[in-house]
């Protein structure tokens, strides 16, 4: 007798400060180190590093978006655990502040010859700001 695949995924999104989400969902999209990864119930087990981006998950009739930065996601057939450095719901994001942070990071990166510039830190700040902006805008368009 073959075992039936699960029809939902238990999703947990956790940061060092709090549990951001714990839901039964139909699908999850994760911003992985090598690109976005779609997960459906019964997905093969894997572990992936997170990149700054928009994590989304589908409940019965709506899609929820979270801005996440750095961390890991463990995928098993019936559940996904996301351990993120940060995770924010769209309503927690100050869009104007994120846009200012993006602009500051872009300005810093224009001065690549500056020996005081920590290029990797500036690139990380830019990726975080873009993730926050995209997440806020996704949520408004749905």
Secondary structure, DSSP 8 states (H G I E B T S, - for coil): ------SSEEEEEE-SS-EEEEEEESEEEEEETTEEEEEETT---EEEEB-SEEEEEE-SS-EEEEEEEEEEEEEETTEEEEEEEEEEEGGG--HHHHHHHHHHHHHHHH-TT-TT--HHHHHHHHHHHHHHHHHHHHHHH-
